[in-house]
């Protein structure tokens, strides 16, 4: 139990204290670090290099947690379950500084001891000091060789420890890569790299040139994507005003693919079935406004529907409205829409670069609930689109059970739906490979190939 008197007496580095508090929020509140961190940095006045240090310390510690826990397990000299979770947070932060950052070992150990004294109490300081000194005896590569399974006898187990992914995730990724399973190591490595900050220039509201002038670099894949080299994107005026947004390029590409698909006849009514938190809805609404169409954005949870309203406030005439509605029990009539987006709830394993916590929170058993929901949402969306219209089924996950498996299952039960070849809608995207797609005609993006989140896209047409 923490000693409140020690917290007053022990000096602690502000940046490391901020990182510790973010880890505590992630652990105690199921928070996402990338959502908690910006507000905490602003509230404590941490900027510049110190802010960058905190960001890397937090995200790197969470990404590498599996590897670091394997290293700590052989150094704590007691079962890991007996280590107080608050102390374990400090040990993980110290281990990342020693093995994953350019922090001198003595500084990493000393500041970690100060941190645990301030946050937990003096009684654990000696324990933390001893453990981290043992960690500092070898570099990361040497520790992996010591604590990971033999790569020849258990290649999946070795990859799990070496790349800090749960074993079942490694197996699911290998299955999704198919004939390209030799790319497994580059994929896992890419998941552990900090993602680029990518902006979307919402058409009709802001130009790419304005975002480039604000310090960005235009992309060659999405015509509306601009990457930032650093800084707070909230300081970009167009972002603050809602004319632009922070959006991974893969998310932009799948929304634009739906907008680019050919429909027969009328093209005025668009629907986003699972719109929260609103990034794709804002982009689709902006595109719709320029084409005389309107988008209805639906989201099950009222608080997430409010996020959509906030995120689409600048779209104007392209937005029909935002409703809190269950996509499996829709409030709209059948055949009412020309284009429908189903960005289905999923495991979220395609965005591990920006939300590394997901790899430790998700379980394979989560598919037992997710897959039936995904099928129901896709079936309902197909009912909502008129003959000649199209539905985009999208997940931020490459796991076959919730990508091609869902599409194949729904197609089997419907004679009024045809799977379209989506590849022509991604002509600007390099290195699309049909051999790694379990369902021909669908598109799978990858962080190690395209530098995007691992977005899956399938286009289905009512006939």
Secondary structure, DSSP 8 states (H G I E B T S, - for coil): ---HHHHHHS---HHHHHHHHHHHHHHHH---HHHHHHHHHHHHT--HHHHHHHHHHHHHHHHTHHHHHHHHHTTSSS-GGGS-HHHHHHHHHHHHHHHHSS--HHHHHHHHHHHHHHHT-GGGHHHHHHHHHHHTTS-HHHHHHHHS--TTT-HHHHHHHHTT--HHHHHHHHHHHGGGGGGHHHHHHHHTS---EEEEE-TTT--HHHHHHTTEEE-SSSTTEEEESSS-GGGSHHHHTTSEEE--HHHHHHHHHHHHS--SS---EEEETT-TT-HHHHHHHHHHHHTT-EEEEEESSHHHHHHHHHHTTTTGGGEEEEEE--TTS-SS-TT-EEEEEEE-----GGGTTT-TTHHHH--GGGHHHHHHHHHHHHHHHHHHEEEEEEEEEEES---GGGTHHHHHHHHHT-SSEEE---GGGGTTSS---GGG-SSTT-EE--TTTTSS---EEEEEEE-
